[in-house]
Amino acid sequence: VAGLLCAVASLQRAAAAREDVELFQWSSMAFPQAAPGGPRSFTIENDRFMKDGEPFLIRSGSIHYSRIPRAYWRDRLERVRALGLNTITTLVFWNFHEEKEGVVDFDGQRDLKAWLELAHELELLVILRPGPYVCAEWDMGGFPAWLLQKENIKLRTYNEPYMAAVRAWFSHLWPILRPQLYSNGGPIVLVQIENEYGSYGNVVANPDDARYMYALYDMLAENLGTEVLYSTIDGGEDGAKTKLVVESGSPWKGNA
């Protein structure tokens, strides 16, 4: 994939001050080259993050707007800042916004734009995890139940009924996300592709799984551009399983 330097992100979880905040560190991020001369840039050079041309250390915590009453959003993000973090990871649960097919809700508690704008106001960067599958111990990993009613559907692989639903869902996200990219003045510096795919699919043994991951990246790059970083992530397994999971989860190897 042109312009993409891709590797698997590693995740280290630590104890958090609250149940809705998990501390972790990201490494080996997948990224495209930022456009030269841009006034705002977030890139990777020599295995380190660079924010506007200066080295930057991500101190990030995962916090989910869908699990926090909106009246407490500011309080929780201020607590994140008080912990010394400069970045949050935000998951977008598909079934939280589209419980019924074609009826998409981004109002009130579900106002993703407002959440991102609040993070920006509080000077927090955002690592966005739009899925379409996100896990997070959430019902069906964020998939809406109506997907299961579609004839001949197979989830989390290249299957036309599934991909058509993903494309339709993502089309509602693009207008919200584009203005929130760091290069456009917003807080989003990185977008994760799928989630821990090596624990489910196998891009080595199944061509449709590899095609699925490439298709997701193509959708993201086409609609969000190549001035934002992209990553995959896989969880560590016991012993020899780790290498297998990593190889199965991402079709991009090293800096390819």
Order of alpha helices (4+ residues) and beta strands (2+ residues): beta-beta-beta-beta-beta-beta-beta-beta-beta-alpha-beta-alpha-alpha-beta-alpha-beta-alpha-beta-alpha
